[in-house]
Structure formats: structure tokens, C-alpha cells
Amino acid sequence: MTAITKQIVMGILMGFSLITLSFTFQRKKNCSKVKQGSFYYYSKDSRDKVDIERSDSMQLETVKKTGQILKNKIVWNSDCVYTMYINALSNSKLNKMDSLLASIPISVDIFEVNDQYYVCRSKFTIMGKERETVDTIYIVHKP
């Protein structure tokens, strides 16, 4: 192998190494700023706006169009991962379907955070089928 060929091969290997490192390097996320506060998202099914009020272990979700309120339980597993139970903290008696939903843990992994929004991946299993969604949750800035 000639010296020029060795230089070309080394250049390619170094470039490949840098590209690989840039894809595997994770920026440090500051999830502490989304553990409490006001947020909103748009329902994937209806595109209705849903307001969120979160205080560490409880999350109230209000569907703006219908006024429906869900009182969700949150258990933080790490700085950016929590388990949510839909309507598990409801004060009213739950029907059969609501009771089923309240018992299903939803694993939420926050993988991007900035000043305007955060992006999370939610995973859960219902009736034997695994489901996964990715949502953008917008941060409400109060004056």
C-alpha cells in the first residue's frame, strides 16, 4: 500500500469515526424544567388542543373543545423518564374502560428539550398490542 493510499484510507476512517461519534453523542437534556408547569399539545386523533398542568407527580389534562379533564398519576423513574397512569387520580367512579386505562402504565421518555417545547416517546401495551407514539409538547411561558 502506497503512502498516498494509506493517507486516503486513514482520512476515510477518521471521517467515518467523526460521523459515528456525532450520531452517538447525546446532548445533556435539562428535563427538570418540564417536571412542573403549564404545557399543551394537539391530539393526534382529533387535533384538539389539550392543556396540561403538571406538578411533579400529578398531571391534569383538559381537552379545550370538550372540557374533558383527566387527572393522571406520574411516577418519575429518572430525570427524563416517567410512568404515567391515565385518569388514575380521578375523584369520580371510573367505568370499566376508564379503570382499564388507569391500570396500564405508559412509559414516557423525554428525548429533546428546549425553551419552546419538548419531544417525548410514549410506549404502552393494551390488549396484547404494543403502541408507541412520539409527541411534541409545547411549553407555556407565563409572564
C-alpha positions, 0 to 999 in steps of 0.5 A, a space after each residue: 500500500 502506497 503512502 498516498 493510499 494509506 493517507 486516503 484510507 486513514 482520512 476515510 476512517 477518521 471521517 467515518 469515526 467523526 460521523 459515528 461519534 456525532 450520531 452517538 453523542 447525546 446532548 445533556 437534556 435539562 428535563 427538570 424544567 418540564 417536571 412542573 408547569 403549564 404545557 399543551 399539545 394537539 391530539 393526534 386523533 382529533 387535533 384538539 388542543 389539550 392543556 396540561 398542568 403538571 406538578 411533579 407527580 400529578 398531571 391534569 389534562 383538559 381537552 379545550 373543545 370538550 372540557 374533558 379533564 383527566 387527572 393522571 398519576 406520574 411516577 418519575 423513574 429518572 430525570 427524563 423518564 416517567 410512568 404515567 397512569 391515565 385518569 388514575 387520580 380521578 375523584 369520580 367512579 371510573 367505568 370499566 374502560 376508564 379503570 382499564 386505562 388507569 391500570 396500564 402504565 405508559 412509559 414516557 421518555 423525554 428525548 429533546 428539550 428546549 425553551 419552546 417545547 419538548 419531544 417525548 416517546 410514549 410506549 404502552 401495551 393494551 390488549 396484547 398490542 404494543 403502541 408507541 407514539 412520539 409527541 411534541 409538547 409545547 411549553 407555556 411561558 407565563 409572564 
